[in-house]
């Protein structure tokens, strides 16, 4: 079910992205020449031809009365890079248009949109400054991506000739307008800018959500490190996509900082993707990858210290020229692994078919060889959704297997406990009856058919069997939180002595080299005597079982500050670190130096001890190592009665 939902979401995302891309298509507009008569401002007016252009700088060039008849005529847009001449410096563009006296009055404020301008601009309308971006003094501050929109106050319009004068400063050999300046209703321009950015912003958030989805899945259950690299790639691509839109200015106030971060992200994107592909296909990192990563690391260091527009332009040029290297690595890796990993490569290959053309288009546009609108958002959307479908299929299948295994383990654990619980009830009935027969035989109420029968051994066997089954029932009830303790007042000495006597009787051992210390000697408390007895009994039993008959055993109890501390230590062979890891787990027995085969047991004694200690709100600690004996410390909240 989950797999179906994930696939549905990722497949539908591409349909949504195509719809958003349609919104990205530029608006239809009315193209006008400079020196023409404006009949109406009801529609967007794009001033494309007849601009007067001159290099250099003079404050008087904003004056409508200044004669520009000797200037060069230009058609816009004229954005590009000219390596033949040095164009760093100031550039002026002037465009006149005429408003007749009978022009229909407009109510909404008008604005002029310039798009993205390299690098600093000032715009004058009839000699009045209406807007600027960036500065040249006291220090150069540029903005390469802000979409320039400046409001034209209504009072600046006059009947007859009107002048738009644009002063641009270019700090590199790239200059000009990407789109022609246009005049339109301010609200319509705002909507147009929003439409042009909505696809990029939505794509950015989709990429971020994809990355977060897969990085969370990697944290919860990851079977392939490629998932992590894909997550990082998708998140980085999301941030890069957002920075490529006007959303940049909601995140950063300083363009220079935001642009450096953009460059850092775009340089790491191919590195992350190549690493994803290597990890996803279980490929060993090779010299070709190391060489590329070292090269990108050098470029990153240069980006960190870069400060000027010319340095940023150089970084972009180097990155675009080296982009062929990771693309070749990816194609070579796919080709090499296609036969053995067809199922894994299928979606990646399909995504590459849709992505590569968009990268080529955007790269050629970036280095001024062609002029087309950006398509890489759509390409990456198609690409990431294809890979996401593949990864989500594998991730869901892996997670399903993992959950199935967990359920199976839990089921097996429950079966073990339930089995003991069920068997214990059945055999308890039988053993109770057997106990009655033995009791009546001992008392002479019912003569035995076999006079040689060792009634003491039978009684001992019955006691051992019943205690194992009773322990299993108690353990289950404690684990299920269904155990109902019987609270009584009792002496700690009485409990410990009873536990020692029971152990020695059942094991047939009378340890003379044991010491018992209780402080205070007459300490009494109010609690569950049954659980206190089981804790003491099983710890003392283990000390007897897994130590030699001549080894010393020390049992101590002391009460201090409302807590009781029970310590049982022996000089037996000790417990290895490996066994200690699981010593308190159910059905695990801690036999050492051949002792395990010599002593019978259910393997639930220490499990019951730990569960009982935790039930009473206490703690248990085991200290042991091979050849140095074992020490168990139990601390319980026991107040004097």
Secondary structure by P-SEA (a helix, b strand, c coil): caaaaaaaaaaaaaaaaaaaaaaacccbbbbbcccccccccccccccccbbbbbcccccccccccccccccccccccccccccccccccbbbbbbbbbbcccccccccbbbbbbccccccbbbbccccccccccccccbbbbbcccbbbbbbbcccccccbbbbbbbbbbcccccccccccccccaaaaaaaaaaacaaaaaaaaaaaaaaaaaaaaaaaccccaaaaaaaaaaaaaaaaaaaaccccccccccaaaaaaaaaaaaaaaaaaaaaaaaaaacccccaaaaaaaaaaaaaaaaaaacccaaaaaaaaaaaaaaaaaaaaaaaaaaaaacccccccaaaaaaaaaacaaaaaaaaaaaaccccccccaaaaaaaaaaaaaaaaaaaaaaaaaaaaaaaaaaaaaaaaaaaaaaaaaaaaaaaaaaaaaaaaaaaaccccccccccaaaaaaaaaaaaaaaaaaaaaaaaaaacccccbbbbbbaaaaaaaaaaaaaaaaccccccbbbbbccccccccccaaaaaaaaaaaaaaaaaaccccbbbbbbccccccbbbbbbbccccccccccccccccccccccccccccccccccaaaaaaaaaaaaacbbbbbbbcccbbbbbbbbcccccc
